[in-house]
Amino acid sequence: MTNLNPRIVLRQLINTEKSQQQAGTYVFEVERDATKHTVKSAVENLFNVKVQSVRTCIQHNVVRHPGQRHTSSRLTKKAYVTLHADQEISLDGLIS
């Protein structure tokens, strides 16, 4: 997972109401095999900012039982990226 294109590591920005309440923290959906170091370098290279910390978590399947069909969502990995106090990522044209 080293030396990959930052756009491959970072799949998309997760822009929800809860993620907007945390000042200086941005939530990204990342590749499952991405490490904290690769996420940090991808954000720093792509947005030209200094990253203070990266926290990752894997969101497990959610099984729903509407009627007799069983559906499940896919496994996703999220990265919570906290920037230094004077840094900011411009979200104009970035939300997908």
Buried (B, 14 or more C-beta within 10 A) or exposed (E): EEEEEBEEBBBEBBEEEEBEEEEBBBBBBBBEEBBBEBBBBBBBEBBEBEBBEBEBEEEEEEEEEEEEEEEEEEEBBBBBBBBEEEBEBEEEEEEE
